[in-house]
Amino acid sequence: MPDALRIPPEALENVHALFKLPSATRKDLLETLGGAPRFASISSLVPIVRDALGISNDHAGRLLLAVLSAVTQVEPPDWPIKRVAEEIVKAEDLGIDEVERDSETRFLKDLMELPAMLTSAKASDLLTEYDRIFGDARIVTDIRPVFLEDPGEMADGAVIVSTLKIQYQDSHGLGSFYVSLDTHDLTVLKKVVDRALSKIDTVKERLDRAELAYYVEESTDEAS
């Protein structure tokens, strides 16, 4: 672990939004997250925080990301929660007055110690501990004309081609690659995905029977 925290600018912006909350809203946020399930995905926490505080989805997401970005810096024994909170509050970009640092540190520490935040941060870290993390996917389908020997003459037909684009993130940033697919390939891919989803449902069912909590990040985004 480094001797000093390296906090991305976007994370500091979210932390700044967190510290701008008035006292009453801070209390509501602590109570709301304090009652959240231990294994709750960030996507499921956003509407809870949104409705409790009466803010937008974007604002709620930024507040949650601020706490998670802080918790992911925790690495005992050198970097316990209190030290991480203290270092974040002292960041020059936040411009927090020395008189207010103790109270702001307590507020951030209280948020970081909540079970939902600790577990979600650890689960998210485990889910993304790979060389490449999936970001997005899109399949583009197009029709390609078939030309005869004479380029001025088209055949009475065309070829339907699908191209799968996979976007990912690695240590170098965002990347992507493309794969050409025909109808058979798409059918095979669908079967593989359906089987994977079925296996997840089976595991979740077994965990439910054993009354064990689990973390699965889910999205409601529609494919395009």
Steps between C-alpha positions, in 0.01 A plus 500: 500500500640846413591756767236736362158444349458546128145623457375555142361850429154361420493324838586825678217673317259242640647538850460878468129448426480281811645768727266765358199320650326687784494345848143369478566334165818341634302345784241367256775352282659321796166362613403391149825319427510365853175315431605375156569129439859395557531347153338777296619595153565866428226501237250386764618759753465796262116512503497445879726799559318702233159452658622547857679827427272627224784543253570392142634161395824664391548676833425182695745305286772757555456487876522121503806499275667748734464263795602193297807673356606575857434147629699341217808687630481317834774242549578416863722521691673792326186660363206448740170680443582792729832577330347481154222738606752743649715501187204556269371789708846663489508494118579850375245480219218467754596824673370391841597737779712354782229590751251280315730208427423302815124511448531421129733209578246358748221531243698323229624235745144430617389449141797279416436275801142418399463126420336568162790719392775269626351192339402668173848644458665164566259315271548755222875468537480120470272523197746725319827330601579386146728613219206621292160616628198491272363844424242478225393299198318569178412295195474682170315319220541611143437382147794469263429485128658229288660619175568286198816511292385831359505751791222686329266202535352371827383145563137447587575461868705617797682372807372576853791563734501567875794655680538470877683785671635436850619797701719438803721678750848396606802660663558707183145638487212423265540259212281307258507220247265378227383150408312407182199274559258310280157372601642174634757687708229719651295193589800339670577822688139530618504141630824565691361819658167333586687211664714739705190688620335169588802396707491834685132444583584152631778631724280782629223251579741282702632803687144613576420157644808518719401855599835632380528853365666557166601783272409513132535828310198534275408756238166605356651662191337402174721364225530710185 
